[in-house]
Amino acid sequence: MIRFQRIGRTNDPAFRIVVLEKERAAKAGNIVELLGTYNPRSKALTLNEESVKEWISKGAQPTGSIHNLLVNKGVIQGKKVNVLQKHTPQKPTEGGSASGGKEETVAPVPTEVEVVAEAEPAPEVTPAA
């Protein structure tokens, strides 16, 4: 699996692009090969494109974020994948809806409205002379 491994300080993220076994955690540090680095703040990317293509040909699957990054840089061809959370609606593409042709209507989620009772105004107090 090709994925990000977070490095960097608190509130200043930077990532390594690494190949590791799927069962291994990214923080464990047991990486198979270091493919490059990515800094999301400065958008700086260093990448060994030949190694990336070699690992993908061997069957390594990139995560959604890595896939989209590789498509942006032209390393691989294809469409971007939706890496947003499941409850975020997808925008329909030109060829139809995002559900593969099945039109489904999504009912809007009702929002709770708080009713705040108006408090009676406090009686005016005049200072004693």
DRENSE-342913 format. One record per residue: residue number from 0; residue in three letters; x, y, z of N, C-alpha, C, CB in turn. Coordinates in nm, 3 decimals. Atoms other than C-alpha are relative to their C-alpha. Glycine has a CB too. Layout:
// residues N
  num  residu     n.c1     n.c2     n.c3    ca.c1    ca.c2    ca.c3     c.c1     c.c2     c.c3    cb.c1    cb.c2    cb.c3
  NUM     Ala        X        Y        Z        X        Y        Z        X        Y        Z        X        Y        Z
...
This chain:
// residues 129
  num  residu     n.c1     n.c2     n.c3    ca.c1    ca.c2    ca.c3     c.c1     c.c2     c.c3    cb.c1    cb.c2    cb.c3
    0     Met    0.084   -0.117    0.000    0.000    0.000    0.000    0.090    0.124    0.000   -0.096   -0.001    0.122
    1     Ile   -0.072   -0.127    0.005    0.126    0.348   -0.086   -0.085    0.101    0.076    0.026    0.046   -0.150
    2     Arg    0.077   -0.092   -0.082    0.024    0.603    0.174    0.089    0.108    0.059   -0.072   -0.075    0.111
    3     Phe   -0.072   -0.105   -0.069    0.122    0.913    0.369    0.045   -0.050    0.137   -0.087    0.126    0.014
    4     Gln   -0.046    0.019   -0.137    0.330    0.889    0.686    0.028    0.139    0.054    0.127   -0.095    0.007
    5     Arg   -0.010   -0.136   -0.050    0.297    1.201    0.895    0.130    0.020    0.076   -0.120    0.033    0.092
    6     Ile   -0.118   -0.045   -0.073    0.613    1.374    1.007   -0.020    0.149    0.024    0.134   -0.029   -0.080
    7     Gly    0.014   -0.144   -0.023    0.667    1.728    1.125   -0.049    0.028    0.141   -0.095    0.061   -0.101
    8     Arg    0.036   -0.043   -0.134    0.581    1.926    1.432   -0.151    0.014    0.015    0.068    0.132    0.034
    9     Thr    0.141   -0.025   -0.027    0.248    1.996    1.596   -0.044    0.124   -0.077   -0.025    0.017    0.153
   10     Asn    0.057   -0.108    0.081    0.033    2.220    1.374    0.087    0.039   -0.119   -0.025    0.121    0.086
   11     Asp   -0.082   -0.024    0.118    0.300    2.203    1.102    0.024   -0.135   -0.069    0.136    0.071    0.037
   12     Pro   -0.015    0.136    0.053    0.236    1.878    0.913    0.087   -0.006   -0.124   -0.136   -0.057   -0.032
   13     Ala   -0.071    0.036    0.121    0.460    1.725    0.653   -0.015   -0.152   -0.011    0.154    0.045    0.004
   14     Phe    0.027    0.142    0.020    0.428    1.380    0.503    0.109   -0.065   -0.083   -0.135   -0.020   -0.066
   15     Arg   -0.080    0.085    0.086    0.648    1.105    0.367   -0.098   -0.081   -0.084    0.097   -0.092    0.083
   16     Ile    0.078    0.091    0.083    0.510    0.902    0.078    0.075   -0.132    0.004   -0.020    0.054   -0.148
   17     Val   -0.070    0.125   -0.027    0.592    0.544    0.169   -0.079   -0.119   -0.053    0.025   -0.015    0.149
   18     Val    0.062    0.128    0.031    0.523    0.186    0.067    0.012   -0.084    0.125    0.067   -0.069   -0.125
   19     Leu   -0.003    0.089   -0.116    0.426   -0.044    0.352   -0.106   -0.107   -0.015   -0.022    0.078    0.129
   20     Glu    0.099    0.107    0.002    0.234   -0.359    0.418   -0.131    0.053    0.055    0.048   -0.122    0.080
   21     Lys    0.130   -0.053   -0.037   -0.138   -0.300    0.457   -0.030   -0.020    0.148   -0.108   -0.065   -0.083
   22     Glu    0.029    0.029   -0.139   -0.151   -0.458    0.802    0.078    0.090    0.095    0.030   -0.145    0.030
   23     Arg   -0.086   -0.081   -0.087    0.123   -0.231    0.938   -0.056    0.141    0.013    0.144    0.005   -0.055
   24     Ala    0.045   -0.137   -0.023    0.035    0.103    1.091    0.102    0.096   -0.060   -0.019    0.028    0.151
   25     Ala   -0.088   -0.098    0.062    0.178    0.415    0.931    0.101    0.055    0.100   -0.082    0.114   -0.059
   26     Lys   -0.090   -0.057   -0.100    0.332    0.533    1.258    0.106   -0.099    0.047   -0.079    0.048    0.119
   27     Ala   -0.093    0.101   -0.050    0.515    0.206    1.320    0.140    0.020   -0.055   -0.050   -0.139   -0.036
   28     Gly   -0.131   -0.027    0.056    0.796    0.310    1.090    0.057   -0.116   -0.079    0.094    0.037    0.108
   29     Asn   -0.050    0.116    0.074    0.833   -0.034    0.926   -0.038    0.016   -0.146   -0.058   -0.132    0.058
   30     Ile    0.032   -0.027    0.139    0.830    0.100    0.573    0.083   -0.090   -0.090    0.023    0.148   -0.035
   31     Val   -0.072    0.080    0.098    0.932   -0.100    0.268    0.090    0.091   -0.083   -0.099   -0.078   -0.091
   32     Glu   -0.081   -0.093    0.079    1.049    0.199    0.062   -0.056    0.141    0.014    0.003   -0.042   -0.148
   33     Leu    0.037   -0.141   -0.004    1.045    0.578    0.086   -0.004    0.052   -0.144    0.100    0.083    0.088
   34     Leu    0.017   -0.044    0.138    0.906    0.724   -0.238    0.013    0.151   -0.017   -0.134   -0.044   -0.052
   35     Gly   -0.010   -0.144    0.012    0.906    1.095   -0.161   -0.056    0.069    0.123   -0.073    0.047   -0.125
   36     Thr    0.055   -0.080   -0.109    0.781    1.377    0.060   -0.101    0.098   -0.057    0.113    0.074    0.077
   37     Tyr    0.101   -0.097    0.040    0.490    1.622    0.052   -0.026    0.094    0.116   -0.131   -0.070   -0.045
   38     Asn    0.032   -0.102   -0.099    0.435    1.947    0.238   -0.129    0.068   -0.046    0.117    0.105    0.016
   39     Pro    0.128   -0.056    0.045    0.067    2.050    0.219   -0.009    0.151    0.009   -0.111   -0.059    0.079
   40     Arg    0.006   -0.147   -0.011    0.133    2.411    0.325    0.064    0.067   -0.120    0.069    0.046    0.128
   41     Ser   -0.070   -0.062    0.113    0.386    2.495    0.056   -0.025   -0.074   -0.131    0.149    0.005    0.028
   42     Lys    0.029    0.084    0.116    0.259    2.225   -0.185    0.128   -0.056   -0.063   -0.079    0.079   -0.105
   43     Ala   -0.126    0.053    0.050    0.621    2.109   -0.220   -0.008   -0.152   -0.006    0.119    0.045    0.090
   44     Leu    0.007    0.144    0.020    0.641    1.757   -0.361    0.131   -0.049   -0.061   -0.119   -0.037   -0.091
   45     Thr   -0.114    0.071    0.059    0.946    1.540   -0.415   -0.046   -0.144   -0.015    0.132    0.012    0.089
   46     Leu    0.056    0.132    0.028    0.865    1.209   -0.576    0.089   -0.075   -0.097   -0.142    0.012   -0.056
   47     Asn   -0.071    0.088    0.091    1.048    0.919   -0.736   -0.105   -0.069   -0.086    0.090   -0.105    0.078
   48     Glu    0.110    0.046    0.085    0.806    0.861   -1.024    0.021   -0.143   -0.050   -0.017    0.093   -0.118
   49     Glu   -0.027    0.135    0.051    0.979    0.548   -1.156   -0.033   -0.106    0.106    0.148   -0.013   -0.043
   50     Ser    0.030    0.096   -0.106    0.952    0.374   -0.818   -0.149   -0.011    0.025    0.070    0.040    0.129
   51     Val    0.145    0.002   -0.019    0.587    0.474   -0.785   -0.065   -0.088   -0.106   -0.058    0.143   -0.006
   52     Lys    0.058    0.082    0.108    0.502    0.324   -1.125    0.036   -0.148    0.018    0.050    0.051   -0.137
   53     Glu   -0.043    0.138   -0.022    0.703    0.011   -1.040   -0.083   -0.067    0.109    0.149   -0.005    0.037
   54     Trp    0.078    0.058   -0.110    0.520   -0.043   -0.710   -0.146   -0.020   -0.039    0.009    0.089    0.124
   55     Ile    0.139    0.016    0.044    0.179    0.014   -0.870   -0.011   -0.120   -0.095   -0.051    0.128   -0.070
   56     Ser    0.002    0.116    0.090    0.268   -0.242   -1.140    0.013   -0.131    0.078    0.112    0.011   -0.104
   57     Lys   -0.012    0.119   -0.085    0.357   -0.487   -0.860   -0.126   -0.028    0.079    0.118    0.015    0.094
   58     Gly    0.127    0.023   -0.069    0.011   -0.443   -0.711   -0.023    0.088    0.121   -0.008   -0.140    0.042
   59     Ala    0.021   -0.089   -0.114    0.058   -0.175   -0.446   -0.111    0.099   -0.035    0.133    0.076    0.037
   60     Gln    0.113   -0.088    0.025   -0.259    0.031   -0.413    0.018    0.130    0.076   -0.132   -0.067    0.038
   61     Pro   -0.011   -0.127   -0.071   -0.234    0.403   -0.334   -0.131    0.034    0.070    0.039    0.112   -0.098
   62     Thr    0.120   -0.049   -0.067   -0.474    0.560   -0.088   -0.066    0.105   -0.089    0.033    0.058    0.141
   63     Gly    0.072   -0.098    0.081   -0.731    0.805   -0.222    0.074    0.131   -0.014   -0.136    0.026    0.060
   64     Ser   -0.073   -0.127    0.004   -0.527    1.113   -0.131    0.125   -0.011   -0.086    0.038    0.044    0.141
   65     Ile   -0.119    0.021    0.082   -0.211    0.971   -0.287   -0.039   -0.013   -0.147    0.079   -0.125    0.046
   66     His    0.048    0.017    0.138   -0.406    0.869   -0.599   -0.029    0.136   -0.063   -0.126   -0.090   -0.003
   67     Asn    0.033   -0.131    0.052   -0.541    1.222   -0.642    0.124    0.086   -0.022   -0.096    0.072    0.093
   68     Leu   -0.125   -0.075    0.014   -0.194    1.370   -0.589    0.077   -0.047   -0.124    0.087   -0.016    0.126
   69     Leu   -0.070    0.055    0.117   -0.044    1.138   -0.852   -0.070    0.037   -0.130    0.010   -0.153    0.011
   70     Val    0.074   -0.042    0.119   -0.321    1.224   -1.100    0.029    0.147   -0.030   -0.152   -0.022    0.019
   71     Asn   -0.030   -0.142    0.020   -0.258    1.597   -1.045    0.138    0.021   -0.062   -0.009    0.074    0.133
   72     Lys   -0.137   -0.015    0.049    0.115    1.556   -1.112    0.024   -0.072   -0.131    0.096   -0.049    0.104
   73     Gly   -0.015    0.068    0.128    0.056    1.340   -1.420    0.079   -0.128    0.006    0.063    0.091   -0.097
   74     Val   -0.075    0.125   -0.013    0.232    1.032   -1.283   -0.085   -0.116   -0.048    0.045   -0.022    0.145
   75     Ile    0.092    0.104    0.047   -0.074    0.812   -1.342   -0.118    0.068   -0.069   -0.048   -0.090    0.118
   76     Gln    0.116   -0.050    0.071   -0.376    0.853   -1.565   -0.126   -0.051    0.069    0.003   -0.043   -0.148
   77     Gly    0.126    0.043   -0.056   -0.735    0.836   -1.448   -0.074    0.116    0.062    0.022   -0.110    0.103
   78     Lys    0.081   -0.102   -0.065   -1.005    1.021   -1.264    0.035    0.005    0.147   -0.151   -0.028   -0.019
   79     Lys   -0.019   -0.013   -0.143   -0.976    1.153   -0.915   -0.111   -0.077    0.072    0.000    0.149    0.043
   80     Val    0.099    0.070   -0.081   -1.155    0.963   -0.641   -0.048    0.093    0.110    0.058   -0.130    0.059
   81     Asn    0.056   -0.081   -0.107   -1.379    1.113   -0.375    0.059   -0.047    0.132   -0.155   -0.007    0.002
   82     Val   -0.060    0.036   -0.128   -1.184    1.117   -0.050   -0.072    0.069    0.116    0.147    0.036    0.001
   83     Leu    0.077   -0.064   -0.106   -1.444    1.315    0.140   -0.074   -0.105    0.081   -0.098    0.103   -0.058
   84     Gln    0.071    0.093   -0.086   -1.639    1.158    0.420   -0.125   -0.052   -0.069   -0.036    0.066    0.133
   85     Lys    0.113    0.067    0.064   -1.926    0.927    0.333   -0.127    0.085    0.003   -0.025   -0.134    0.066
   86     His    0.123   -0.075   -0.008   -2.197    1.167    0.449    0.005    0.130   -0.081   -0.033    0.031    0.142
   87     Thr   -0.009   -0.117    0.086   -2.069    1.443    0.220   -0.054   -0.037   -0.137    0.147    0.051   -0.010
   88     Pro    0.056    0.036    0.130   -2.277    1.444   -0.099    0.101    0.023   -0.112   -0.127    0.080   -0.028
   89     Gln   -0.088   -0.012    0.115   -2.091    1.391   -0.424   -0.069    0.082   -0.107    0.041   -0.138   -0.054
   90     Lys    0.055   -0.077    0.111   -2.136    1.628   -0.713   -0.017   -0.092   -0.120    0.092    0.121   -0.036
   91     Pro    0.018    0.087    0.117   -2.285    1.455   -1.018    0.095    0.040   -0.113   -0.145    0.005   -0.049
   92     Thr   -0.090   -0.026    0.112   -2.056    1.420   -1.318   -0.082    0.031   -0.124    0.093   -0.120   -0.025
   93     Glu    0.069   -0.036    0.124   -2.139    1.517   -1.676   -0.084   -0.115   -0.055    0.101    0.043   -0.104
   94     Gly    0.065    0.116    0.059   -2.241    1.162   -1.773   -0.124   -0.045    0.076    0.095   -0.113   -0.007
   95     Gly    0.117    0.042   -0.078   -2.513    1.136   -1.511    0.025    0.026    0.146   -0.032   -0.148   -0.024
   96     Ser   -0.015   -0.020   -0.143   -2.542    1.106   -1.140    0.118   -0.079    0.053   -0.129   -0.039    0.074
   97     Ala   -0.112    0.068   -0.062   -2.275    0.987   -0.902   -0.036   -0.141    0.044    0.050    0.081    0.118
   98     Ser    0.042    0.132   -0.046   -2.481    0.680   -0.812   -0.002   -0.102   -0.113   -0.137    0.008    0.065
   99     Gly   -0.008    0.097    0.109   -2.424    0.513   -1.148   -0.128   -0.015   -0.078    0.039   -0.133    0.054
  100     Gly    0.120    0.006    0.081   -2.752    0.598   -1.319   -0.126   -0.010    0.081    0.008   -0.113   -0.092
  101     Lys    0.120    0.010   -0.084   -2.991    0.533   -1.032   -0.025    0.135    0.065    0.015   -0.112    0.107
  102     Glu    0.034   -0.130   -0.056   -3.162    0.853   -0.940   -0.065   -0.020    0.136   -0.095    0.079   -0.095
  103     Glu    0.056    0.007   -0.133   -3.224    0.884   -0.571   -0.017    0.142    0.050    0.090   -0.084    0.095
  104     Thr    0.021   -0.130   -0.058   -3.373    1.180   -0.398    0.036   -0.007    0.147   -0.145    0.049   -0.020
  105     Val   -0.042   -0.004   -0.138   -3.221    1.274   -0.069   -0.084    0.105    0.070    0.152    0.030    0.013
  106     Ala    0.084   -0.092   -0.074   -3.460    1.430    0.178    0.088    0.091    0.084   -0.101   -0.075    0.088
  107     Pro   -0.082   -0.089   -0.082   -3.323    1.738    0.350   -0.014   -0.036    0.148   -0.040    0.146   -0.023
  108     Val    0.000    0.034   -0.142   -3.228    1.683    0.711   -0.063    0.116    0.076    0.144   -0.029    0.051
  109     Pro    0.063   -0.109   -0.074   -3.459    1.880    0.939    0.094    0.050    0.108   -0.133   -0.046    0.061
  110     Thr   -0.083   -0.059   -0.104   -3.278    2.119    1.166   -0.087    0.036    0.119    0.075    0.123   -0.053
  111     Glu    0.075   -0.031   -0.120   -3.382    2.171    1.521    0.004    0.151    0.021    0.057   -0.075    0.123
  112     Val    0.010   -0.144   -0.023   -3.503    2.521    1.598   -0.027    0.019    0.148   -0.113    0.066   -0.088
  113     Glu    0.020   -0.027   -0.142   -3.464    2.643    1.950   -0.096    0.116    0.015    0.134    0.030    0.071
  114     Val    0.094   -0.106   -0.029   -3.751    2.847    2.081    0.040    0.057    0.135   -0.150   -0.051    0.001
  115     Val   -0.043   -0.065   -0.123   -3.629    3.094    2.336   -0.113    0.089    0.047    0.133    0.082   -0.021
  116     Ala    0.108   -0.082   -0.054   -3.899    3.239    2.558    0.056    0.136    0.039   -0.067   -0.069    0.123
  117     Glu   -0.046   -0.135   -0.032   -3.872    3.612    2.596   -0.017    0.021    0.150   -0.077    0.107   -0.081
  118     Ala    0.003   -0.026   -0.144   -3.788    3.704    2.952   -0.066    0.133    0.026    0.142   -0.001    0.060
  119     Glu    0.065   -0.125   -0.035   -3.989    3.971    3.124    0.108    0.100    0.040   -0.104   -0.020    0.115
  120     Pro   -0.101   -0.099   -0.035   -3.796    4.295    3.158    0.000    0.024    0.150   -0.024    0.132   -0.075
  121     Ala   -0.013   -0.025   -0.143   -3.664    4.367    3.503   -0.060    0.136    0.033    0.149   -0.007    0.045
  122     Pro    0.057   -0.130   -0.037   -3.845    4.643    3.691    0.109    0.103    0.023   -0.089   -0.013    0.126
  123     Glu   -0.099   -0.105   -0.014   -3.665    4.974    3.687    0.007    0.041    0.147   -0.035    0.122   -0.090
  124     Val   -0.022   -0.039   -0.139   -3.516    5.070    4.020    0.062    0.138   -0.002    0.090   -0.103    0.077
  125     Thr   -0.057   -0.135   -0.008   -3.459    5.436    4.100    0.084    0.007    0.126   -0.113    0.111   -0.001
  126     Pro   -0.087   -0.008   -0.117   -3.172    5.512    4.331   -0.061    0.093    0.105    0.142    0.048   -0.039
  127     Ala    0.053   -0.082   -0.110   -3.274    5.648    4.671    0.091    0.120    0.024   -0.013   -0.084    0.130
  128     Ala   -0.080   -0.121   -0.018   -3.165    6.002    4.743    0.041    0.022    0.141   -0.074    0.117   -0.047
